C-alpha cells in the first residue's frame, strides 16, 4: 500500500532562532563610600555590643574592661611614648622573623618542588617540623640561644617556615607542565625558567602562604615576648597580668589585631601589583 506524503510546499519551515549579540562581562564595583563602611560594619557592631554591655553592667569590669577604660589606657601609653616604642619593637621582631622564615621556606619549597632529589632530601624533614608545635620549642630555644633578640627572631622564623614551604611546594607542583615545556622551547632554562615562569605561576599560593605566615607570626611574637624583654606588646601583656589590669590586657589584644591588619594590608598591596590580572579572573 502506497504511503501518501504531503507536497513540499505544504511543509511549514521551522522558525529560525534569532541570534543575540553576546554581552561583555563588565566588572561592577561598589562605590568606596559603601564598600569601606561595609568592611567595618561587623567590628563596629561588636564594639557597640561590648560598650552597651559594659555601660549597663551586664559585663563586669573584672571580666573585661569597657571601651572608655581601654581608651584611657591607650591615651596614657601614648602620652608617655611607651605605646610607639612597644609597637615598633614588636613590629621589628615580627618582620625580621617572618623575613627569615619566609626566605628559608620559599627556597626549600622551590627545591623540593622542582627536583625529585630535593623532595627526597627535604620533604620528610619539613613534614616532621610542620607536625611539631613551635611553642614546644620555646624551652629548647631559651636553653640554646638565651633570652636575647636572637631567640625571639628564630622562634618566629621557625613558626613561619613550615607554612611557606608547604604552600610553595604545592604551588610549584601545580604549575602547568605545558607552560614549562613551551618556555624551554623558547630557550628559558635554569634560574630564568624558575624566576620568569615557575615562580609567577605559583605566586597565588606563595602570597597565600605569606598571609598565613604573618598571622602565625603574631602567635610566635606573643610567646617570644613573654620572656626576657623590656619592650614590646608581649611585655605589656605581662605587666597587665601582674597588676590585674584588664584595660591594658584588652588594649594589647587590640594592638595585636591592628598589627595583623597592617600585615594583611601589606600583602593585599603586594597582590595588587604582583598579580594585576587576578581581578579579571576572580569569580564574584
N, C-alpha and C positions, 0 to 999 in steps of 0.2 A: 504494500500500500504506500503510495507516494505521500511524502511529508510536505505540507504546504508551508512555504516561508513567505513572510511579508516582503514586499518590494523594498529596495534600498532606500527609496525616498521616504517610506513610511517609518523608518527607524530614526527616532529623535536623537540627535547628537548629545553627548554628555556635556553638561555645563562646565565651562572652563573655570578653574580656580584662580581667582585674582591674586597676583603676586604683590606682596608688600615689601617696601624697602626696609632693609634691616636697620634697627635702631642702634645707634652707637652708645656705648656704655659711658655715662658721664658720672664722674665722681661727685657726689653730693656731700658736702661737709657742713656741719652745723656752724653757725656763727660763733665767734670766740666768746661773745658775751653770754652765750648759752652753754657752750662746752665747758668753760672754766668753772662756773658755779656748779655744774653737774658733778665734776670731779671732786669737789669739796662738800657735796651735799651730805653724804653718809657720815664723814667725820664730824661735820657740824651738828648733825642730829645726835651723835654720841656725846659730844661735848655739852649740848643743850640738856640731854637727859642727865648727865653727870652733874651739871650745875643745878638743875632742878632738884635732884635727889639730895645734894649737899645742903641746899638752902632750906629745904623742907624738913631736914633732919632724918630722912629715910636712910641716908648713907652717913654713918658715923665718921667723924674726923679721925678717930683712931684707926679706922679701917683704911680710909683713903682720904687725903686732903682734898678740899674743894678747889675749884679753879681760882678763886680770889687768893687763897693761901699759896697756891703754886705760883701765881703771878707775883706775889710779894717776894717769894724766894728767888724768882727769876730776876727781879729788879735789884735785890740785894747783891746777887752774884755779878750782875752787870756793873753796878756802881763800884764794886771793889776790883773789877777787872779779872776776877778769877774765872768767870764763865768763858771768856775768849781764850784764856790760856789753857783751860782744861779741854775745851772743844778742839783747839788747834793741836794739842798733844795727842788726843785720841785719833784725830784725822790723820796725822803724820804716821802714827804707828800702823793704823789700818791700811793706809796707802802703800807703805813700804812692804808690809807683809803680803798684801794682795799682789803687788807687782812681782815679788819674788815667787810666790806660789803659782801665779798665772803663767809666768815665763817658763818655769820648770814643767808645769803640766802641759802647756802648749807644745813644748819641744818633745816631750815624751809621747804625747798623743800623735804628733806627726810621725815620729819614728816608728811607733807601733802600728799606725795605720798604713804607712807606706811600705813597710818592709816586713816580710814574714819572719826574718831573723830578729828584728826589733820587737815584734809581737811576742815571740818566744822568750826573749830575754826580759821584757819589761812588764807585759800584761799581768802575769801571775802576781808579781810583786805589788803592782798598783792595786789589784783587786784585794790583796791582803790589807794594804794600807787603807783602802776605802772601807773595809769592813770593821776596822778598829776605830772606835770613837776617839777623836782627837783630844777630848777632855781627859781621857785616861792617861794621856802622855804628859799631863801637867807636872806630876811629881818627878818623873824622869827628866823632863826638860829643866826643872829647877835644879836637880842634882847635877846635870851635865853643864848647863850654861849659866847657873846662878839666877839672880832675880833682876839683872840689868835689862837694858833695852833689847839686847840680842835675844833673850828668852822670849820676850813678847812678840817680836817680829817673826821669829821662827815658828812660834805656835800658830800665829795667824797664817803663815805660809803653808804649814802642814795641813791646816784646815781647808785651804782653798786648792791645793794641788790636785787632789783626787777628783773633784767635780770637773775641773778644767780638762784633766786628762780624759775622763770618760766621754764628755761631750765632743772634744776634739777628735778622739778616736772614732766615735760614731759618725761624726760629720765627714771625716776623710774616707771612711769605708763606704759611705753612701754617695760619693762623687760618681757621676755618670762615667762609665768606662769609655764610652764612645767619645765623650768630650776630651778625655785624656789622650786617646789614640789620635784624634784629629789634631790636637796640639802638638803631639810628637811628629805628626806628618808635616807640620809647618816648621819643624826644627827646634821646638822647645824641649829641652831636657834639663835634668839636674835641678839646681836651685831655681832657675827661671820657671820651670814647669810647676814647682811647688808654690812659688810666690804669685804667679800670674794665673794659674788655673786651679790648682787643688785648694789652696787656702781661700780664695774668693768663693769657691763653690761650697766650702764648709763654713763660711763666715756666719750664717744664721745660727748654727749650733755653737760656734765659738762665742758669739755675743750672748747667747742664752746662758752659756757656761759662766761668762763674766758676770752676768746678773746674779746667778746663783752664788758665785764666789763672794761677791760683795755682800750678799745677805748673810752668808755663813761667817764672814769676817767680823760682823757685829758680835756674834756669839763668842768667837775667839777673842775679840777685844775685851769683852766683859770678863772672861776668865783670866786673861793676861793681866788686866789692871787691878785685880783683886789682891795681888801680892807684889810687894816691893816697889811701890810707886808713890810719888807725891804729887803727881799731876795726871789729869785725865778724868773722864766721866766715871770710870770704874772706881777711882779713888773717892770721888764724891758720893757714890753709892755706899761705899764702906763707911764713910763718916756719917751719912744719914742713918745707916743701920745702927751704928754705935750709939747715936743720940736719939734714936727713935723719931726721926723727923720724916713723917710720911710726905710732907710737902716737897722735900728735897728728893725723896725716892721717886715720886711721880714726875718731878721735873727731869730727873735722869732718864726715865723711860721716854719722855717726850724728846729729849735730846738725842737719844739713840734712834728714835723714829725719824727725826729730822735728818740725822746723818744717813740713814737708809734712803730717804727721799733724795738727798743730794747725790748719792751713788747711782740711784736708778735714773735720775735726770741726766747724769753724765753718760750713761750707757745709751739712753734714748738719743742724745745728741750724736754719739758715735754712729748709731744705727742710721740716723737720718742722712749723714754724709757718706757713710761707707756703703750703704745699700739704698740708693735713691729709687731703684726700680721696685722696691718692695711694696710701695703704696699702690702700684698699678696691678699687682697680682694678689693683694690681700682680699679675701672674701669678707665682705661686710654686708 
